[in-house]
């Protein structure tokens, strides 16, 4: 009986020490950067630490996106025509990552420009992205409510028309 009591007391003491250690997390981004890709997408790379071991952490990358679409003719030119469309609205990407045995996540998420919606081109022309911008880009660990502001990004003109205008 004494031996059983000793094991119970030892087990409770171990649990009392282990539980605070498991809960002693302090989520924070070590780094979070973003960059525009040549296809108009925006990729955020990040590392967050202080998450606790083997935790599933949910992230959302969000921004307001503005995209201009144009119709490109068979000669691969963007004619100076009125068949252009600019759309804007919220864009986001989400992912779930495991913090592993070191209590950190290193990952990336990618935003796509707002869709052209129902805008279409005449026969013989194809829809292309002419420019894109992302404002208020924010990365959020939604599990722990920790955010990092990544700024604003503008592609400039990806596809100027024949006159050189975007």
RAFEN-V808964 format. One record per residue. SS is DSSP state (2 for helix, 1 for strand, 0 for the rest). PSI is psi in whole degrees, 0 to 359 (NA if undefined). OMEGA is omega in whole degrees, -180 to 180 (none if undefined). Layout:
BEGIN
ss = <SS SS>
psi = <PSI PSI>
omega = <OMEGA OMEGA>
END
This chain:
BEGIN
ss = <0 2 2 2 2 2 2 2 2 2 2 2 2 2 2 2 2 2 2 2 2 2 2 0 0 0 0 1 1 1 1 1 1 1 1 1 0 0 0 0 0 1 1 1 1 1 1 1 1 0 0 0 0 0 0 1 1 1 1 1 1 1 1 1 1 1 1 1 1 1 1 1 0 0 0 0 0 1 0 0 0 0 0 1 1 1 1 1 1 1 1 1 1 1 1 1 1 1 0 2 2 2 0 0 1 1 1 1 1 1 1 0 0 0 0 0 0 0 0 0 0 0 0 0 0 1 1 1 1 1 1 1 1 1 1 1 1 1 1 1 1 0 0 0 0 1 1 1 1 1 1 1 1 1 0 0 0 0 0 0 0 0 0 0 0 0>
psi = <318 322 319 316 320 318 320 313 316 319 317 321 318 316 321 327 320 322 311 324 321 328 349 70 154 78 134 146 126 318 152 115 159 154 149 140 161 340 7 356 163 127 130 129 137 160 127 138 176 30 347 155 141 48 141 122 131 136 149 130 124 157 172 124 143 126 139 128 146 166 130 132 178 336 11 34 149 99 153 82 172 358 72 153 131 129 151 160 176 142 148 160 142 156 157 130 150 136 349 191 348 3 26 160 130 119 184 154 149 129 145 152 159 147 152 352 229 359 130 165 156 161 136 356 156 149 130 152 123 326 158 145 151 125 150 39 123 133 128 129 100 344 319 3 51 131 156 128 128 356 200 149 137 126 342 201 114 334 83 153 179 338 355 356 159 NA>
omega = <180 180 179 179 179 178 180 179 178 179 178 179 178 180 -180 178 -175 -176 178 179 -179 -178 -177 178 179 -176 177 177 175 173 177 -180 178 177 177 176 -176 179 178 175 178 -179 175 175 -176 171 177 -180 179 -173 -171 -176 174 177 173 -175 179 -180 172 173 -176 179 167 -178 174 -178 175 180 179 175 -178 -177 -177 178 -179 178 175 -177 174 -178 -178 -179 177 -179 174 -180 175 179 -180 175 180 175 -178 176 177 -176 -180 -178 176 -175 180 176 178 177 170 -174 175 175 -177 175 173 179 174 -179 176 179 -177 179 179 -177 175 179 179 178 180 -179 179 176 -179 178 178 173 178 178 179 -178 -176 174 -178 167 -175 177 -176 179 177 -177 173 177 -175 175 -178 -177 180 -178 -168 -177 178 -174 -180 176 -174 178 -179 179 179 none>
END
